[in-house]
Amino acid sequence: SRAFVWRNAQIGANCFLFEGNVIQPFTRIGDNCILWSGNHIGHRTVVQDNVFIASHAVISGYCEIGRGSFIGVNATLSDKVRIAADNIIGAGALVTRHTDAERVY
């Protein structure tokens, strides 16, 4: 798929990565995740199970994305942000703080 995944990154079962994704060192992607094209997943980020990341999102280093969350097109997460479970982060959103579970941002 022409994604670039560092050797020490971990990708779970049943994941689908479209073209142009960059998965940086020490990142963990859970099971059943979809990463559409052109995303940047920063170092030491954890993406839990059943997460969908739409195209061209920028996830900075040391972030965590909770189980079942959706990250919209061109969304940006600042360093060390924790997205709680079952969140929807809208297209073009800039998230600079931790989120609460089951919310729309």
Jmol script that loads the backbone (N, CA, C; Angstrom):
load data "model"
ATOM      1  N   SER A   1       0.808  -1.202   0.000  1.00  0.00           N
ATOM      2  CA  SER A   1       0.000   0.000   0.000  1.00  0.00           C
ATOM      3  C   SER A   1       0.850   1.264   0.000  1.00  0.00           C
ATOM      4  N   ARG A   2       2.136   1.137  -0.092  1.00  0.00           N
ATOM      5  CA  ARG A   2       3.064   2.265  -0.093  1.00  0.00           C
ATOM      6  C   ARG A   2       2.971   3.104   1.176  1.00  0.00           C
ATOM      7  N   ALA A   3       2.602   2.488   2.268  1.00  0.00           N
ATOM      8  CA  ALA A   3       2.676   3.137   3.576  1.00  0.00           C
ATOM      9  C   ALA A   3       4.087   2.916   4.103  1.00  0.00           C
ATOM     10  N   PHE A   4       4.558   3.841   4.922  1.00  0.00           N
ATOM     11  CA  PHE A   4       5.878   3.684   5.531  1.00  0.00           C
ATOM     12  C   PHE A   4       5.680   3.409   7.014  1.00  0.00           C
ATOM     13  N   VAL A   5       6.077   2.216   7.429  1.00  0.00           N
ATOM     14  CA  VAL A   5       5.930   1.797   8.822  1.00  0.00           C
ATOM     15  C   VAL A   5       7.313   1.474   9.365  1.00  0.00           C
ATOM     16  N   TRP A   6       7.734   2.193  10.409  1.00  0.00           N
ATOM     17  CA  TRP A   6       9.028   1.907  11.025  1.00  0.00           C
ATOM     18  C   TRP A   6       9.035   0.477  11.547  1.00  0.00           C
ATOM     19  N   ARG A   7      10.206  -0.141  11.547  1.00  0.00           N
ATOM     20  CA  ARG A   7      10.337  -1.544  11.953  1.00  0.00           C
ATOM     21  C   ARG A   7       9.825  -1.809  13.359  1.00  0.00           C
ATOM     22  N   ASN A   8      10.011  -0.871  14.271  1.00  0.00           N
ATOM     23  CA  ASN A   8       9.607  -1.127  15.652  1.00  0.00           C
ATOM     24  C   ASN A   8       8.185  -0.648  15.960  1.00  0.00           C
ATOM     25  N   ALA A   9       7.443  -0.229  14.956  1.00  0.00           N
ATOM     26  CA  ALA A   9       6.019   0.061  15.137  1.00  0.00           C
ATOM     27  C   ALA A   9       5.259  -1.264  15.118  1.00  0.00           C
ATOM     28  N   GLN A  10       4.136  -1.316  15.813  1.00  0.00           N
ATOM     29  CA  GLN A  10       3.328  -2.535  15.883  1.00  0.00           C
ATOM     30  C   GLN A  10       1.957  -2.275  15.273  1.00  0.00           C
ATOM     31  N   ILE A  11       1.545  -3.163  14.370  1.00  0.00           N
ATOM     32  CA  ILE A  11       0.243  -3.054  13.711  1.00  0.00           C
ATOM     33  C   ILE A  11      -0.568  -4.287  14.089  1.00  0.00           C
ATOM     34  N   GLY A  12      -1.785  -4.081  14.610  1.00  0.00           N
ATOM     35  CA  GLY A  12      -2.631  -5.190  15.040  1.00  0.00           C
ATOM     36  C   GLY A  12      -3.239  -5.964  13.884  1.00  0.00           C
ATOM     37  N   ALA A  13      -4.063  -6.940  14.247  1.00  0.00           N
ATOM     38  CA  ALA A  13      -4.718  -7.815  13.271  1.00  0.00           C
ATOM     39  C   ALA A  13      -5.840  -7.070  12.547  1.00  0.00           C
ATOM     40  N   ASN A  14      -6.070  -7.449  11.304  1.00  0.00           N
ATOM     41  CA  ASN A  14      -7.185  -6.954  10.495  1.00  0.00           C
ATOM     42  C   ASN A  14      -7.176  -5.442  10.280  1.00  0.00           C
ATOM     43  N   CYS A  15      -6.010  -4.850  10.213  1.00  0.00           N
ATOM     44  CA  CYS A  15      -5.897  -3.411   9.949  1.00  0.00           C
ATOM     45  C   CYS A  15      -5.733  -3.175   8.455  1.00  0.00           C
ATOM     46  N   PHE A  16      -6.171  -2.008   8.011  1.00  0.00           N
ATOM     47  CA  PHE A  16      -6.023  -1.639   6.608  1.00  0.00           C
ATOM     48  C   PHE A  16      -5.421  -0.249   6.546  1.00  0.00           C
ATOM     49  N   LEU A  17      -4.245  -0.146   5.945  1.00  0.00           N
ATOM     50  CA  LEU A  17      -3.557   1.133   5.781  1.00  0.00           C
ATOM     51  C   LEU A  17      -3.508   1.466   4.299  1.00  0.00           C
ATOM     52  N   PHE A  18      -4.135   2.578   3.921  1.00  0.00           N
ATOM     53  CA  PHE A  18      -4.077   3.030   2.538  1.00  0.00           C
ATOM     54  C   PHE A  18      -2.717   3.646   2.250  1.00  0.00           C
ATOM     55  N   GLU A  19      -2.523   4.100   1.010  1.00  0.00           N
ATOM     56  CA  GLU A  19      -1.238   4.647   0.566  1.00  0.00           C
ATOM     57  C   GLU A  19      -0.893   5.933   1.314  1.00  0.00           C
ATOM     58  N   GLY A  20       0.406   6.152   1.459  1.00  0.00           N
ATOM     59  CA  GLY A  20       0.908   7.417   1.966  1.00  0.00           C
ATOM     60  C   GLY A  20       0.889   7.601   3.471  1.00  0.00           C
ATOM     61  N   ASN A  21       0.518   6.587   4.218  1.00  0.00           N
ATOM     62  CA  ASN A  21       0.571   6.699   5.675  1.00  0.00           C
ATOM     63  C   ASN A  21       2.008   6.591   6.152  1.00  0.00           C
ATOM     64  N   VAL A  22       2.344   7.360   7.187  1.00  0.00           N
ATOM     65  CA  VAL A  22       3.647   7.264   7.844  1.00  0.00           C
ATOM     66  C   VAL A  22       3.384   6.913   9.300  1.00  0.00           C
ATOM     67  N   ILE A  23       3.900   5.765   9.716  1.00  0.00           N
ATOM     68  CA  ILE A  23       3.741   5.292  11.091  1.00  0.00           C
ATOM     69  C   ILE A  23       5.118   5.348  11.735  1.00  0.00           C
ATOM     70  N   GLN A  24       5.309   6.285  12.653  1.00  0.00           N
ATOM     71  CA  GLN A  24       6.630   6.537  13.223  1.00  0.00           C
ATOM     72  C   GLN A  24       7.022   5.508  14.288  1.00  0.00           C
ATOM     73  N   PRO A  25       8.283   5.605  14.779  1.00  0.00           N
ATOM     74  CA  PRO A  25       8.818   4.603  15.707  1.00  0.00           C
ATOM     75  C   PRO A  25       8.001   4.462  16.992  1.00  0.00           C
ATOM     76  N   PHE A  26       7.979   3.229  17.476  1.00  0.00           N
ATOM     77  CA  PHE A  26       7.387   2.854  18.761  1.00  0.00           C
ATOM     78  C   PHE A  26       5.889   3.134  18.840  1.00  0.00           C
ATOM     79  N   THR A  27       5.249   3.228  17.689  1.00  0.00           N
ATOM     80  CA  THR A  27       3.803   3.424  17.631  1.00  0.00           C
ATOM     81  C   THR A  27       3.116   2.071  17.663  1.00  0.00           C
ATOM     82  N   ARG A  28       1.931   2.017  18.306  1.00  0.00           N
ATOM     83  CA  ARG A  28       1.138   0.794  18.350  1.00  0.00           C
ATOM     84  C   ARG A  28      -0.249   1.071  17.791  1.00  0.00           C
ATOM     85  N   ILE A  29      -0.624   0.294  16.786  1.00  0.00           N
ATOM     86  CA  ILE A  29      -1.952   0.377  16.179  1.00  0.00           C
ATOM     87  C   ILE A  29      -2.694  -0.888  16.595  1.00  0.00           C
ATOM     88  N   GLY A  30      -3.880  -0.737  17.181  1.00  0.00           N
ATOM     89  CA  GLY A  30      -4.653  -1.884  17.649  1.00  0.00           C
ATOM     90  C   GLY A  30      -5.261  -2.688  16.514  1.00  0.00           C
ATOM     91  N   ASP A  31      -6.135  -3.609  16.865  1.00  0.00           N
ATOM     92  CA  ASP A  31      -6.810  -4.474  15.901  1.00  0.00           C
ATOM     93  C   ASP A  31      -7.955  -3.728  15.214  1.00  0.00           C
ATOM     94  N   ASN A  32      -8.256  -4.153  13.987  1.00  0.00           N
ATOM     95  CA  ASN A  32      -9.431  -3.686  13.241  1.00  0.00           C
ATOM     96  C   ASN A  32      -9.451  -2.177  13.013  1.00  0.00           C
ATOM     97  N   CYS A  33      -8.302  -1.603  12.747  1.00  0.00           N
ATOM     98  CA  CYS A  33      -8.206  -0.162  12.488  1.00  0.00           C
ATOM     99  C   CYS A  33      -8.096   0.104  10.991  1.00  0.00           C
ATOM    100  N   ILE A  34      -8.632   1.239  10.572  1.00  0.00           N
ATOM    101  CA  ILE A  34      -8.518   1.682   9.185  1.00  0.00           C
ATOM    102  C   ILE A  34      -7.859   3.047   9.190  1.00  0.00           C
ATOM    103  N   LEU A  35      -6.784   3.171   8.430  1.00  0.00           N
ATOM    104  CA  LEU A  35      -6.106   4.454   8.255  1.00  0.00           C
ATOM    105  C   LEU A  35      -6.170   4.796   6.775  1.00  0.00           C
ATOM    106  N   TRP A  36      -7.025   5.752   6.434  1.00  0.00           N
ATOM    107  CA  TRP A  36      -7.174   6.158   5.043  1.00  0.00           C
ATOM    108  C   TRP A  36      -5.884   6.810   4.584  1.00  0.00           C
ATOM    109  N   SER A  37      -5.806   7.381   3.417  1.00  0.00           N
ATOM    110  CA  SER A  37      -4.535   7.809   2.834  1.00  0.00           C
ATOM    111  C   SER A  37      -3.919   9.035   3.493  1.00  0.00           C
ATOM    112  N   GLY A  38      -2.590   9.052   3.491  1.00  0.00           N
ATOM    113  CA  GLY A  38      -1.808  10.238   3.791  1.00  0.00           C
ATOM    114  C   GLY A  38      -1.751  10.688   5.233  1.00  0.00           C
ATOM    115  N   ASN A  39      -1.963   9.805   6.182  1.00  0.00           N
ATOM    116  CA  ASN A  39      -1.901  10.187   7.593  1.00  0.00           C
ATOM    117  C   ASN A  39      -0.480  10.144   8.130  1.00  0.00           C
ATOM    118  N   HIS A  40      -0.243  10.953   9.151  1.00  0.00           N
ATOM    119  CA  HIS A  40       1.027  10.932   9.882  1.00  0.00           C
ATOM    120  C   HIS A  40       0.698  10.542  11.317  1.00  0.00           C
ATOM    121  N   ILE A  41       1.238   9.405  11.757  1.00  0.00           N
ATOM    122  CA  ILE A  41       1.021   8.935  13.129  1.00  0.00           C
ATOM    123  C   ILE A  41       2.355   9.050  13.852  1.00  0.00           C
ATOM    124  N   GLY A  42       2.436   9.979  14.796  1.00  0.00           N
ATOM    125  CA  GLY A  42       3.691  10.324  15.457  1.00  0.00           C
ATOM    126  C   GLY A  42       4.226   9.247  16.383  1.00  0.00           C
ATOM    127  N   HIS A  43       5.489   9.413  16.735  1.00  0.00           N
ATOM    128  CA  HIS A  43       6.218   8.450  17.561  1.00  0.00           C
ATOM    129  C   HIS A  43       5.531   8.224  18.909  1.00  0.00           C
ATOM    130  N   ARG A  44       5.591   6.970  19.332  1.00  0.00           N
ATOM    131  CA  ARG A  44       5.068   6.524  20.630  1.00  0.00           C
ATOM    132  C   ARG A  44       3.579   6.800  20.826  1.00  0.00           C
ATOM    133  N   THR A  45       2.858   6.883  19.739  1.00  0.00           N
ATOM    134  CA  THR A  45       1.401   7.030  19.809  1.00  0.00           C
ATOM    135  C   THR A  45       0.762   5.655  19.901  1.00  0.00           C
ATOM    136  N   VAL A  46      -0.358   5.573  20.624  1.00  0.00           N
ATOM    137  CA  VAL A  46      -1.127   4.333  20.744  1.00  0.00           C
ATOM    138  C   VAL A  46      -2.507   4.574  20.136  1.00  0.00           C
ATOM    139  N   VAL A  47      -2.847   3.767  19.154  1.00  0.00           N
ATOM    140  CA  VAL A  47      -4.173   3.792  18.545  1.00  0.00           C
ATOM    141  C   VAL A  47      -4.849   2.497  18.974  1.00  0.00           C
ATOM    142  N   GLN A  48      -5.896   2.606  19.782  1.00  0.00           N
ATOM    143  CA  GLN A  48      -6.553   1.407  20.290  1.00  0.00           C
ATOM    144  C   GLN A  48      -7.410   0.750  19.210  1.00  0.00           C
ATOM    145  N   ASP A  49      -8.070  -0.350  19.546  1.00  0.00           N
ATOM    146  CA  ASP A  49      -8.837  -1.144  18.588  1.00  0.00           C
ATOM    147  C   ASP A  49     -10.005  -0.363  17.980  1.00  0.00           C
ATOM    148  N   ASN A  50     -10.360  -0.754  16.751  1.00  0.00           N
ATOM    149  CA  ASN A  50     -11.572  -0.287  16.068  1.00  0.00           C
ATOM    150  C   ASN A  50     -11.605   1.224  15.836  1.00  0.00           C
ATOM    151  N   VAL A  51     -10.463   1.791  15.516  1.00  0.00           N
ATOM    152  CA  VAL A  51     -10.363   3.226  15.235  1.00  0.00           C
ATOM    153  C   VAL A  51     -10.323   3.435  13.723  1.00  0.00           C
ATOM    154  N   PHE A  52     -11.005   4.485  13.259  1.00  0.00           N
ATOM    155  CA  PHE A  52     -10.984   4.880  11.852  1.00  0.00           C
ATOM    156  C   PHE A  52     -10.362   6.265  11.782  1.00  0.00           C
ATOM    157  N   ILE A  53      -9.287   6.396  11.003  1.00  0.00           N
ATOM    158  CA  ILE A  53      -8.644   7.691  10.804  1.00  0.00           C
ATOM    159  C   ILE A  53      -8.772   8.044   9.325  1.00  0.00           C
ATOM    160  N   ALA A  54      -9.541   9.117   9.044  1.00  0.00           N
ATOM    161  CA  ALA A  54      -9.753   9.558   7.668  1.00  0.00           C
ATOM    162  C   ALA A  54      -8.475  10.197   7.120  1.00  0.00           C
ATOM    163  N   SER A  55      -8.485  10.591   5.872  1.00  0.00           N
ATOM    164  CA  SER A  55      -7.289  11.053   5.154  1.00  0.00           C
ATOM    165  C   SER A  55      -6.630  12.285   5.760  1.00  0.00           C
ATOM    166  N   HIS A  56      -5.308  12.299   5.676  1.00  0.00           N
ATOM    167  CA  HIS A  56      -4.453  13.455   5.955  1.00  0.00           C
ATOM    168  C   HIS A  56      -4.560  13.994   7.375  1.00  0.00           C
ATOM    169  N   ALA A  57      -4.827  13.121   8.328  1.00  0.00           N
ATOM    170  CA  ALA A  57      -4.787  13.526   9.735  1.00  0.00           C
ATOM    171  C   ALA A  57      -3.333  13.560  10.194  1.00  0.00           C
ATOM    172  N   VAL A  58      -3.047  14.458  11.126  1.00  0.00           N
ATOM    173  CA  VAL A  58      -1.715  14.540  11.729  1.00  0.00           C
ATOM    174  C   VAL A  58      -1.879  14.254  13.212  1.00  0.00           C
ATOM    175  N   ILE A  59      -1.333  13.129  13.630  1.00  0.00           N
ATOM    176  CA  ILE A  59      -1.368  12.722  15.030  1.00  0.00           C
ATOM    177  C   ILE A  59       0.051  12.893  15.556  1.00  0.00           C
ATOM    178  N   SER A  60       0.243  13.839  16.455  1.00  0.00           N
ATOM    179  CA  SER A  60       1.590  14.126  16.955  1.00  0.00           C
ATOM    180  C   SER A  60       2.069  13.026  17.898  1.00  0.00           C
ATOM    181  N   GLY A  61       3.288  13.174  18.401  1.00  0.00           N
ATOM    182  CA  GLY A  61       3.895  12.150  19.243  1.00  0.00           C
ATOM    183  C   GLY A  61       3.225  11.994  20.596  1.00  0.00           C
ATOM    184  N   TYR A  62       3.341  10.789  21.140  1.00  0.00           N
ATOM    185  CA  TYR A  62       2.872  10.445  22.487  1.00  0.00           C
ATOM    186  C   TYR A  62       1.364  10.613  22.665  1.00  0.00           C
ATOM    187  N   CYS A  63       0.593  10.511  21.598  1.00  0.00           N
ATOM    188  CA  CYS A  63      -0.864  10.605  21.701  1.00  0.00           C
ATOM    189  C   CYS A  63      -1.462   9.233  21.976  1.00  0.00           C
ATOM    190  N   GLU A  64      -2.713   9.229  22.398  1.00  0.00           N
ATOM    191  CA  GLU A  64      -3.472   7.991  22.527  1.00  0.00           C
ATOM    192  C   GLU A  64      -4.866   8.238  21.973  1.00  0.00           C
ATOM    193  N   ILE A  65      -5.317   7.319  21.113  1.00  0.00           N
ATOM    194  CA  ILE A  65      -6.652   7.415  20.528  1.00  0.00           C
ATOM    195  C   ILE A  65      -7.460   6.237  21.049  1.00  0.00           C
ATOM    196  N   GLY A  66      -8.545   6.543  21.756  1.00  0.00           N
ATOM    197  CA  GLY A  66      -9.351   5.524  22.416  1.00  0.00           C
ATOM    198  C   GLY A  66     -10.130   4.647  21.459  1.00  0.00           C
ATOM    199  N   ARG A  67     -10.445   3.482  21.954  1.00  0.00           N
ATOM    200  CA  ARG A  67     -11.162   2.443  21.223  1.00  0.00           C
ATOM    201  C   ARG A  67     -12.434   3.009  20.582  1.00  0.00           C
ATOM    202  N   GLY A  68     -12.644   2.638  19.312  1.00  0.00           N
ATOM    203  CA  GLY A  68     -13.878   2.974  18.614  1.00  0.00           C
ATOM    204  C   GLY A  68     -14.014   4.419  18.171  1.00  0.00           C
ATOM    205  N   SER A  69     -12.936   5.175  18.214  1.00  0.00           N
ATOM    206  CA  SER A  69     -13.010   6.592  17.845  1.00  0.00           C
ATOM    207  C   SER A  69     -12.858   6.793  16.339  1.00  0.00           C
ATOM    208  N   PHE A  70     -13.323   7.953  15.886  1.00  0.00           N
ATOM    209  CA  PHE A  70     -13.225   8.362  14.488  1.00  0.00           C
ATOM    210  C   PHE A  70     -12.486   9.694  14.448  1.00  0.00           C
ATOM    211  N   ILE A  71     -11.452   9.764  13.613  1.00  0.00           N
ATOM    212  CA  ILE A  71     -10.686  10.991  13.424  1.00  0.00           C
ATOM    213  C   ILE A  71     -10.951  11.471  11.997  1.00  0.00           C
ATOM    214  N   GLY A  72     -11.489  12.682  11.842  1.00  0.00           N
ATOM    215  CA  GLY A  72     -11.904  13.195  10.542  1.00  0.00           C
ATOM    216  C   GLY A  72     -10.757  13.683   9.670  1.00  0.00           C
ATOM    217  N   VAL A  73     -11.082  13.933   8.414  1.00  0.00           N
ATOM    218  CA  VAL A  73     -10.128  14.406   7.409  1.00  0.00           C
ATOM    219  C   VAL A  73      -9.422  15.673   7.901  1.00  0.00           C
ATOM    220  N   ASN A  74      -8.102  15.694   7.737  1.00  0.00           N
ATOM    221  CA  ASN A  74      -7.266  16.854   8.068  1.00  0.00           C
ATOM    222  C   ASN A  74      -7.309  17.267   9.533  1.00  0.00           C
ATOM    223  N   ALA A  75      -7.734  16.390  10.423  1.00  0.00           N
ATOM    224  CA  ALA A  75      -7.699  16.703  11.853  1.00  0.00           C
ATOM    225  C   ALA A  75      -6.248  16.672  12.333  1.00  0.00           C
ATOM    226  N   THR A  76      -5.962  17.453  13.372  1.00  0.00           N
ATOM    227  CA  THR A  76      -4.624  17.506  13.957  1.00  0.00           C
ATOM    228  C   THR A  76      -4.731  17.320  15.462  1.00  0.00           C
ATOM    229  N   LEU A  77      -3.917  16.419  16.006  1.00  0.00           N
ATOM    230  CA  LEU A  77      -3.812  16.229  17.448  1.00  0.00           C
ATOM    231  C   LEU A  77      -2.439  16.705  17.883  1.00  0.00           C
ATOM    232  N   SER A  78      -2.401  17.608  18.855  1.00  0.00           N
ATOM    233  CA  SER A  78      -1.132  18.096  19.395  1.00  0.00           C
ATOM    234  C   SER A  78      -0.446  17.002  20.208  1.00  0.00           C
ATOM    235  N   ASP A  79       0.827  17.209  20.527  1.00  0.00           N
ATOM    236  CA  ASP A  79       1.595  16.239  21.316  1.00  0.00           C
ATOM    237  C   ASP A  79       0.873  15.857  22.605  1.00  0.00           C
ATOM    238  N   LYS A  80       0.957  14.579  22.934  1.00  0.00           N
ATOM    239  CA  LYS A  80       0.517  14.014  24.218  1.00  0.00           C
ATOM    240  C   LYS A  80      -0.974  14.141  24.487  1.00  0.00           C
ATOM    241  N   VAL A  81      -1.786  14.322  23.457  1.00  0.00           N
ATOM    242  CA  VAL A  81      -3.238  14.405  23.629  1.00  0.00           C
ATOM    243  C   VAL A  81      -3.821  13.002  23.731  1.00  0.00           C
ATOM    244  N   ARG A  82      -4.785  12.824  24.659  1.00  0.00           N
ATOM    245  CA  ARG A  82      -5.500  11.556  24.798  1.00  0.00           C
ATOM    246  C   ARG A  82      -6.940  11.745  24.328  1.00  0.00           C
ATOM    247  N   ILE A  83      -7.305  10.987  23.306  1.00  0.00           N
ATOM    248  CA  ILE A  83      -8.675  10.973  22.804  1.00  0.00           C
ATOM    249  C   ILE A  83      -9.368   9.801  23.493  1.00  0.00           C
ATOM    250  N   ALA A  84     -10.447  10.085  24.217  1.00  0.00           N
ATOM    251  CA  ALA A  84     -11.153   9.037  24.957  1.00  0.00           C
ATOM    252  C   ALA A  84     -11.887   8.101  23.989  1.00  0.00           C
ATOM    253  N   ALA A  85     -12.426   7.018  24.528  1.00  0.00           N
ATOM    254  CA  ALA A  85     -13.128   6.015  23.724  1.00  0.00           C
ATOM    255  C   ALA A  85     -14.371   6.603  23.063  1.00  0.00           C
ATOM    256  N   ASP A  86     -14.660   6.107  21.875  1.00  0.00           N
ATOM    257  CA  ASP A  86     -15.888   6.420  21.145  1.00  0.00           C
ATOM    258  C   ASP A  86     -16.082   7.912  20.892  1.00  0.00           C
ATOM    259  N   ASN A  87     -15.016   8.600  20.569  1.00  0.00           N
ATOM    260  CA  ASN A  87     -15.081  10.021  20.205  1.00  0.00           C
ATOM    261  C   ASN A  87     -15.207  10.171  18.699  1.00  0.00           C
ATOM    262  N   ILE A  88     -15.774  11.292  18.288  1.00  0.00           N
ATOM    263  CA  ILE A  88     -15.746  11.719  16.894  1.00  0.00           C
ATOM    264  C   ILE A  88     -15.006  13.045  16.868  1.00  0.00           C
ATOM    265  N   ILE A  89     -13.895  13.066  16.157  1.00  0.00           N
ATOM    266  CA  ILE A  89     -13.120  14.285  15.966  1.00  0.00           C
ATOM    267  C   ILE A  89     -13.402  14.740  14.539  1.00  0.00           C
ATOM    268  N   GLY A  90     -14.017  15.886  14.383  1.00  0.00           N
ATOM    269  CA  GLY A  90     -14.493  16.337  13.081  1.00  0.00           C
ATOM    270  C   GLY A  90     -13.389  16.729  12.119  1.00  0.00           C
ATOM    271  N   ALA A  91     -13.768  16.843  10.857  1.00  0.00           N
ATOM    272  CA  ALA A  91     -12.835  17.235   9.801  1.00  0.00           C
ATOM    273  C   ALA A  91     -12.223  18.593  10.120  1.00  0.00           C
ATOM    274  N   GLY A  92     -10.909  18.681   9.984  1.00  0.00           N
ATOM    275  CA  GLY A  92     -10.198  19.930  10.181  1.00  0.00           C
ATOM    276  C   GLY A  92     -10.024  20.352  11.627  1.00  0.00           C
ATOM    277  N   ALA A  93     -10.430  19.524  12.575  1.00  0.00           N
ATOM    278  CA  ALA A  93     -10.329  19.884  13.996  1.00  0.00           C
ATOM    279  C   ALA A  93      -8.870  19.963  14.438  1.00  0.00           C
ATOM    280  N   LEU A  94      -8.612  20.864  15.377  1.00  0.00           N
ATOM    281  CA  LEU A  94      -7.322  20.944  16.057  1.00  0.00           C
ATOM    282  C   LEU A  94      -7.590  20.616  17.513  1.00  0.00           C
ATOM    283  N   VAL A  95      -7.049  19.498  17.986  1.00  0.00           N
ATOM    284  CA  VAL A  95      -7.280  19.055  19.361  1.00  0.00           C
ATOM    285  C   VAL A  95      -6.001  19.283  20.153  1.00  0.00           C
ATOM    286  N   THR A  96      -6.100  20.113  21.183  1.00  0.00           N
ATOM    287  CA  THR A  96      -4.923  20.470  21.985  1.00  0.00           C
ATOM    288  C   THR A  96      -5.027  19.980  23.423  1.00  0.00           C
ATOM    289  N   ARG A  97      -6.195  19.403  23.791  1.00  0.00           N
ATOM    290  CA  ARG A  97      -6.406  18.915  25.159  1.00  0.00           C
ATOM    291  C   ARG A  97      -7.016  17.526  25.122  1.00  0.00           C
ATOM    292  N   HIS A  98      -6.939  16.819  26.250  1.00  0.00           N
ATOM    293  CA  HIS A  98      -7.572  15.510  26.368  1.00  0.00           C
ATOM    294  C   HIS A  98      -9.091  15.654  26.185  1.00  0.00           C
ATOM    295  N   THR A  99      -9.725  14.577  25.735  1.00  0.00           N
ATOM    296  CA  THR A  99     -11.173  14.601  25.515  1.00  0.00           C
ATOM    297  C   THR A  99     -11.879  13.670  26.496  1.00  0.00           C
ATOM    298  N   ASP A 100     -13.190  13.840  26.605  1.00  0.00           N
ATOM    299  CA  ASP A 100     -14.032  12.964  27.415  1.00  0.00           C
ATOM    300  C   ASP A 100     -14.653  11.904  26.508  1.00  0.00           C
ATOM    301  N   ALA A 101     -15.026  10.770  27.084  1.00  0.00           N
ATOM    302  CA  ALA A 101     -15.568   9.649  26.314  1.00  0.00           C
ATOM    303  C   ALA A 101     -16.909   9.999  25.675  1.00  0.00           C
ATOM    304  N   GLU A 102     -17.148   9.376  24.531  1.00  0.00           N
ATOM    305  CA  GLU A 102     -18.423   9.434  23.821  1.00  0.00           C
ATOM    306  C   GLU A 102     -18.862  10.867  23.514  1.00  0.00           C
ATOM    307  N   ARG A 103     -17.951  11.647  22.977  1.00  0.00           N
ATOM    308  CA  ARG A 103     -18.240  13.044  22.641  1.00  0.00           C
ATOM    309  C   ARG A 103     -17.899  13.328  21.183  1.00  0.00           C
ATOM    310  N   VAL A 104     -18.410  14.441  20.686  1.00  0.00           N
ATOM    311  CA  VAL A 104     -18.104  14.917  19.341  1.00  0.00           C
ATOM    312  C   VAL A 104     -17.330  16.219  19.483  1.00  0.00           C
ATOM    313  N   TYR A 105     -16.207  16.312  18.779  1.00  0.00           N
ATOM    314  CA  TYR A 105     -15.365  17.509  18.833  1.00  0.00           C
ATOM    315  C   TYR A 105     -15.150  18.052  17.442  1.00  0.00           C
TER     316      TYR A 105
END
end "model"
wireframe off; spacefill off
backbone 0.3
color backbone group
